Amino acid sequence: MNNIEALCLLIQANLLTQYQGENLTVLPDTALLEEGWLDSLTIISIVTDVERKFGIAFPEEKVIAASFRTPATLWAVIEANRVELA
C-alpha cells in the first residue's frame, strides 16, 4: 500500500520509537512541527524510511521544515518526486 495512509503509519512508527508509551495516532493533517513531534534525527529517519518504502530519492533541497508540517505536505513532496523520477 503506497498511499498517504501508509505514510502516516510510517511516521507514526518512527515517532513511537522515540516517544515510547505515548498515545499517538498520525493522520494526514497531524501538525507534526507545531506539536513538537519532530527533531532532526527523526526527520532523517523518516526520510530514510520514505526512500526505502516509496522507492524515491528524497531531494536534499526538500529536507526542510515546510516539507514536514503534516503528513499531507510530505505526501505532496513524495508524489512530486515520483513524477520527476518516472
KOLPAPA-198913 format. One record per residue: residue in three letters; y, z, x of N, C-alpha, C, O in turn. Coordinates in steps of 0.02 Angstrom, whole numbers, plus 50000, padded with zeros to 5 digits. Atoms other than C-alpha are relative to their C-alpha. Last residue first. Layout:
BEGIN
AlaYZXYZXYZXYZX
...
END
This chain:
BEGIN
Ala500495004650031504194931750466500104993050024499734988550002
Leu500575001049956505124943050588499504995049973499074992650009
Glu499795002749936506804941650502499424998450046499444993550084
Val499785006950012506024943950329500204996750066500024991050079
Arg500605003750016505084959550384500174992649992499824988250017
Asn500315001849936506684965750464499334996549991499114992950035
Ala499585004949965507654965350302499674997750064499724991950082
Glu500065006450034506234974150210500414994550035500174988850042
Ile500685002649989506164988150337499934993149969499684988550002
Val500035002149930508054990650334499324996950015499284991750048
Ala499605006149995508044991150143500014997350071499994991250081
Trp500415005450026506615003750149500384993450004500084988250020
Leu500465001949946507685014950259499564994249978499414989750018
Thr499605003649950509065014750128499564997950059499654992550087
Ala499805006650027507795018849992500424996250050500324990150057
Pro500555004749990507015032850097500184993049974499964988050002
Thr500534998850050508735040950097499424995350018499514990650056
Arg499694995850052510155042650224499495002049946499455007849926
Phe500464994650019509035036150364500305004649947500065010249937
Ser500665002850019509785019050403499545005349970499045003749939
Ala499945003750063511565026150400499334997249976499224996549916
Ala500024995650057511095038850534500014996249933499654998049887
Ile499364996650010510715025550662499965004149936499535002949894
Val500174992949995509105018150729500665003950002500875006650053
Lys500074997250068509615000950663499785007450001499735010549949
Glu499344999350029510284994950831499995002849929500515004549902
Glu499654994349972508594998650908500685001149968500895006849957
Pro499465001649954507774986250791500375006250024500555010549984
Phe499394997150027506134992650715500574998850050500535001150107
Ala499674997149942504774980750772500675002549975501124998449961
Ile499365002949979503804978050613500205003250066499975008650085
Gly500075005849956501994980150561500664996750018500704990650021
Phe499725005950033502274991450412500014993950044500234988550022
Lys500255000950068501145005950463500234993449969499844990149935
Arg500735000550003501375005250652499764998249930499354993749921
Glu500215006049962503225001550655499254998949994499024993349984
Val499805005950039503535014250516499784993650036499514989150004
Asp500485000850055502545027550610500154993949957499694990549935
Thr500645001849970503575025050769499474998849945499104993949948
Val499945006949976505205025150671499334997650027499104992150011
Ile500025004350059504685041050579500034992750021499664988649994
Ser500694999850026504285049750744499934995549939499434992049932
Ile500415004149954505945044050817499284999949976498954994749979
Ile499825007050011506865050850664499574995550044499324990450021
Thr500325002050063505925067350676500154992749985499714989049962
Leu500725000749987506415069050859499634997849937499164993749941
Ser500145006049960508245065550822499264998950012499024993350011
Asp499704999249934508385078050680499774994050041499394989850017
Leu500145004349942508075075050496500375002550063500955004550061
Trp500715000649985507875086950349499874996450066499334997250095
Gly500154997449933509695092550343499274999650021499055003350064
Glu500394993950008509905090450155499795003050067499505008550069
Glu499584994950032511315078050181499635006749992499945012049996
Leu499494997649953510255068150304500415005749970500515010850002
Leu500304997449939508685066250199500515002950049500395008250077
Ala499455000149951509535064350031499765003250065499865009250075
Thr499934993649966507975060649927500524999450056500484994950098
Asp499304998049996508305044749828500115006850032500655009650027
Pro499575005249973506625036149858500745002150009501084999650054
Leu499935005550049505685052449830500484994950029500824996350078
Val499515005249982505085064949960499964994449950499444991449940
Thr500215006450027504215080549893500564995050016501134996149997
Leu499595005949988504355096649991499684993849969499104992349982
Asn500195003650061503755114349962500454993849998501044994349979
Glu499465001850046503945120250141499714996549939499224992849945
Gly499924994950051502445128550224500564998649951500625002249901
Gln500624997750030502555118150381500145005649950500555010049963
Tyr499824994650045504285111150413499395002449962499375002249900
Gln499474995949971503975100150565500145006249958500265011649986
Thr500234998149933502305092650516500515004750032500325009550066
Leu500464994350007502865093250335499715002250066499525008050075
Leu499614993950012504345082150380499555006149994499735011550019
Asn499634998349939503245068750458500395006549991500405010750036
Ala500494997649951502045069050310500345002050065500165007050095
Gln500214993350020503505067550189499515002950050499575008850068
Ile499454995549982504205052650284499815007249983499935011850023
Leu499964999849927502525043650274500545004850023500435008850069
Leu500574995949976502315048250091500005000650075499865006050102
Cys499854993050018504055041450052499445004750023499595010150049
Leu499494997649953503655025450148500175007349985500245011350031
Ala500354998749937502055023050048500485002650052500315007050091
Glu500394993950011503075024949888499615001950063499565007750080
Ile499574994249990504325012249955499635006649988499795011750019
Asn499434999950045502984999149973500405006450011500245010350056
Asn499395000549961501584993950088500604999449955500864993949942
Met499415000050042500005000050000500625000050045500785005150076
END
